[in-house]
């Protein structure tokens, strides 16, 4: 799909429609989408659904498919008269609608979408399931779960590090704007360190450099400061994180 606004983007005058991103007031599956829209100066409404103890605000709208989309869940992106659901589909749409796919070769554009998918499945979802595991799987051995997820996470970070080197990611990033794949990668590196502690990048120098030198890092960190929120909507998440870090440092 060509950029929806190709003529405007090429002329340096993007003409975006009304844009609204609806999600919960957590980082979860939408934080990297917020990062992308912010760092690319794309005007949008960052609509955050409050999360009370009983999820009342969510329960009140969940069945309204005009708000929550065909699968009755969030995030949902409204881009003019379009309503796009499902996180990876939204990411792919933004990659194309922003004109970014047109700035890359076909092979490079596939690399961006493959990286987005891999980080989403192997880092974001894995961490989210771990944080909810005690609630979703009562009686499971939480210490064993933490160990297994950390091992898989570190293994996947090593694979990502090698892949970024092979794809010359850092070198090519210098010649292009920050894109969706950059945003999800930075977000999940940051979340991984937040959940497991700050030594997750000790064996991955390319990821460490990317995280440290990402041009939009200041924008990302400013959003985290001005709108602080938990990683997920799990009740008692801070206590859960403290236990995870204790288990990690205790071996």
Residue, then its C-alpha position, 0 to 999 in steps of 0.5 A: x500500500x502506498x502512503x495515504x499522504x504520499x503527495x503531501x509527505x513528498x512536498x514536506x506538508x503532511x496533511x493528516x486526518x483526525x487521529x485517535x489512539x484508544x488504550x488503557x492507561x498502561x504501557x502495554x501494547x500501545x506505548x510504542x505506538x504513542x512513541x511513534x506518533x509523538x516522535x514523528x510529530x503526528x498530531x493525535x489524541x492519546x486517549x487513555x482509559x482509566x483502570x479502577x480496581x474493577x475495570x469499570x470504565x472498560x466493562x462499560x464500553x467493552x461490548x460497544x464494537x464501534x469503540x472497541x473494534x471487531x474483537x472487543x479489545x484495545x488498542x484501536x487506532x482511528x485514522x480519519x474514517x478508518x478504525x484499525x484494531x490489533x497491535x501489529x496491524x496498527x503498527x503495519x498500517x502506520x509504517x505504510x501510512x506515514x510513508x516510511x515503507x516508501x523510504x526503504x527498499x522492499x527487503x528493508x521494509x520486510x525487515x522492519x515488519x519482521x522485527x516488529x513482529x518478533x519483538x511483540x511476540x517474544x518480548x512484549x507478550x512474554x513479559x506481559x504473560x509473566x506479570x499476569x501469571x500468578x493471577x491467570x495460573x493460580x498455584x503455578x511456581x512463580x519462581x520457575x516461571x521467572x527463571x524460564x521467561x528470563x532465560x528465553x528473554x536473554x536468548x532472544x535479546x542475543x538473537x536480536x543483537x546478532x540480527x541488527x548487526x547483520x542487517x546493519x540496523x544502526x548504520x542505516x538508521x542514521x539516514x532515516x527517521x525513527x520508525x515503528x520498529x525502532x519504537x517497539x524495540x526501544x520500548x521493549x528493551x526499556x520494559x525488559x530492564x524495568x522488569x528484570x533489572x538493569x543488566x539485561x544488555x550486558x551481553x548485547x552491545x548492539x542493542x545496548x548502543x541502540x537503546x542508548x543512542x536512539x535519536x528519540x530517546x529523550x521524547x520517549x523518556x519525557x512521555x514516561x515522566x509526564x504520564x507515568x503508568x504501569x507496564x500492564x493493568x495487573x493489580x499489585x504490579x509493583x509488588x510483583x516486579x519487586x519479587x521478580x527482581x528479588x528472584x533474579x538477583x537471588x539466582 
